[in-house]
Amino acid sequence: MSDLADKTIFITGASRGIGLAIAKRCAAAGANIVIAAKTDKPHPKLPGTIHTAAQEIVEAGGRALPCVCDIRFEDQIQNAVEKAAATFGGIDAVVNNASAIFLAGTAETPMKRFDLMHQINARGTYAVTQACLPYLEKSDNAHVVVLSPPLNMEPRWFAGHVAYTISKYGMSMCVLGMAEEFKDKGIAVNALWPKTVIATAAVQNVLGGDDMIRRSRKPEIMGEAGYRLLRRPSRDCTGRFLLDEDVLREEGVTDFSEYAVDPSAELIPDYFI
């Protein structure tokens, strides 16, 4: 296993939730974290900014570089990538975590929502990976981790929210293609997805409120899984669609009770599982 001390990890959407959990766990191992996210000032409904995230990352033991970055715009991505490389000397890993969600049927999905999900999810993943690629090629253990589900063409995963599924599967198709494309360069590209619902602001505000939160796992399980995946030798682990439990079980973890928000509650499987 590779140590993450002094490795630089570029994480999109890392001001809160799963992105921040991965950032803090990697920071505890001594990594440099680039927080590429939009929230520069406090949001009325969402916790955290790039600055509060930077403080938590430093407190966890890492170095942090907060960058205001809307991944819909190439110039903002490029500025963040160049600032990261200038500050830390390179980029060793990318975590494509930023994502937009709108769960509705075809008639109920405004095209502006369709466009937003595709700009952030599929296009954003592609653009960020492309911008970081020259630096990843110079790393001795380069990783790209995409927070996207296993590809499954069953109609039930599309019918209720066609637009969202297409955008998330676009991220997964980046994994499928880029893993093969970058294999000879030694750059690992893998997907990571939670087995259960994760207690995030999106779940609280958009999906199900307090009851769903109670039946969820904490973001820390994704933080631990992301950390362990990024430590693996990049030439030995690529092109995989992994659940958080898969990653941890492969390393001998069998008890996940510490990650439950309410250990007495029945967990809800995540979408696409």
Order of alpha helices (4+ residues) and beta strands (2+ residues): beta-alpha-beta-alpha-beta-alpha-beta-alpha-alpha-beta-alpha-beta-alpha-alpha-beta-alpha
